[in-house]
Amino acid sequence: MAEGDNKSVNMLAQETAQLEEQLQGWGEVILAGDRIVRWEKPWFPAALMGGTTLLFLLIYYLDPSVLTGLSCTIMLICLADYLVPTLAPRVFGSNKWTTEQQQRFHDICGNLVKTKRRVVGWWKRLCTLKEEKPKMFSHVLNGMESALMWWCC
């Protein structure tokens, strides 16, 4: 049992290291976003609500079609993927990267890997349930949809 746990921990560490390497150019931006989401300053909630409201007002005002909205979203993602690793060191200053920031970045990447594993695990369980017990799958799915509908309304 201990060997299996050790293998799982090693795989988790390896996946976390790979994710850290892939997101290295986004490190400063991820840490800034983490500080905003954790509301480290008292004005962060107001800024977050204001930014969200502005985004939805912009979408409401422009009233784009689904295809236009999807195309613009994909274009902005591609532009950010190109520009953020290039401009982030100039904006944030890469020489300010401390061990505390590196540890926080490592923790964030570890949490992302764990969340991905949970989602994949639940997805596999649902697929297995669908294959082995289709009626139970239908009942579980209907229950989840009903709970989501009750919670949203």
C-alpha positions in Angstrom: 0.0 0.0 0.0 2.8 2.4 0.8 4.5 1.7 -2.5 1.3 2.6 -4.3 1.0 5.8 -2.3 4.6 6.7 -3.1 4.0 6.1 -6.8 0.9 8.4 -6.7 2.8 11.1 -4.9 5.7 10.9 -7.4 3.2 11.1 -10.3 1.5 14.1 -8.7 4.9 15.8 -8.2 5.8 15.0 -11.8 2.6 16.4 -13.2 2.9 19.5 -11.0 6.4 20.1 -12.3 5.3 19.7 -15.9 2.4 22.2 -15.3 4.8 24.6 -13.6 7.1 24.4 -16.6 4.2 25.0 -19.1 2.8 28.0 -17.1 6.2 29.6 -16.3 5.5 32.6 -18.6 2.2 33.1 -16.9 3.6 32.9 -13.3 3.3 36.6 -12.4 -0.2 36.8 -13.9 -1.4 33.7 -12.1 -0.1 35.0 -8.8 -1.8 38.4 -9.4 -5.0 36.6 -10.2 -4.7 34.5 -7.1 -4.3 37.5 -4.9 -7.4 39.1 -6.5 -9.5 35.9 -6.1 -8.3 35.5 -2.4 -9.3 39.2 -1.8 -6.0 40.2 -0.2 -6.9 43.9 -0.4 -10.3 45.4 0.8 -11.0 46.9 -2.6 -10.5 43.6 -4.6 -14.1 42.5 -4.3 -15.4 45.8 -5.6 -12.9 45.7 -8.5 -13.9 42.1 -9.3 -17.6 42.9 -9.3 -17.0 46.1 -11.3 -14.9 44.2 -13.9 -17.5 41.5 -14.2 -20.3 44.0 -14.6 -18.4 45.9 -17.2 -17.8 42.8 -19.2 -21.5 41.8 -19.1 -22.5 45.4 -20.0 -20.1 45.3 -23.0 -21.6 42.0 -24.2 -25.1 43.4 -23.7 -24.3 46.7 -25.5 -22.5 45.0 -28.5 -25.0 42.2 -28.7 -22.8 39.9 -30.7 -24.0 36.8 -32.4 -22.9 33.5 -30.9 -20.4 32.9 -33.8 -19.0 36.4 -33.4 -18.7 36.1 -29.6 -17.0 32.7 -29.9 -14.6 34.0 -32.6 -13.7 37.1 -30.5 -13.2 35.0 -27.4 -10.8 32.6 -29.2 -9.0 35.5 -30.8 -8.5 37.1 -27.3 -7.2 33.8 -25.9 -4.7 33.4 -28.7 -3.6 37.0 -28.3 -3.2 36.6 -24.6 -1.3 33.3 -25.1 1.2 35.1 -27.3 1.5 38.4 -25.4 1.4 37.5 -21.8 4.6 35.5 -21.7 6.3 38.3 -23.7 5.1 41.3 -21.7 4.7 39.9 -18.2 8.4 40.1 -17.3 8.5 43.7 -18.4 5.3 44.6 -16.5 5.9 42.7 -13.3 9.7 42.5 -13.4 11.0 38.9 -13.4 13.9 39.8 -11.1 11.4 40.2 -8.2 10.5 36.5 -8.2 11.0 35.3 -4.6 11.0 31.9 -3.0 7.6 32.7 -1.4 6.1 33.5 -4.8 7.6 30.3 -6.2 6.1 28.3 -3.4 2.7 29.9 -3.9 3.0 29.2 -7.7 3.9 25.6 -6.9 0.9 25.3 -4.6 -1.5 26.7 -7.2 -0.1 24.3 -9.9 -0.5 21.4 -7.4 -4.1 22.4 -6.7 -4.8 22.6 -10.5 -3.4 19.1 -11.0 -5.4 17.7 -8.1 -8.6 19.3 -9.5 -7.9 17.9 -12.9 -7.5 14.5 -11.4 -10.8 14.8 -9.5 -12.7 15.9 -12.6 -11.2 13.1 -14.7 -12.0 10.6 -12.0 -15.6 11.7 -11.7 -15.9 11.7 -15.5 -14.6 8.1 -15.6 -17.0 7.1 -12.8 -19.9 8.6 -14.8 -18.9 6.8 -18.0 -18.5 3.5 -16.1 -21.9 4.0 -14.5 -23.5 4.8 -17.9 -22.1 1.6 -19.4 -22.8 -0.7 -16.4 -26.1 0.7 -15.0 -27.8 3.0 -17.6 -31.0 3.4 -15.5 -29.0 4.4 -12.4 -27.0 6.8 -14.6 -30.2 8.4 -15.8 -31.5 8.8 -12.3 -28.3 10.3 -11.0 -28.1 12.7 -14.0 -31.8 13.8 -13.5 -31.1 14.3 -9.8 -28.1 16.4 -10.5 -29.9 18.5 -13.1 -32.9 19.0 -10.7 -30.5 20.1 -7.9 -28.8 22.5 -10.3 -32.1 23.9 -11.5 -33.3 24.4 -8.0 -30.1 26.0 -6.9 -30.0 28.4 -9.9 -33.6 29.5 -9.7 
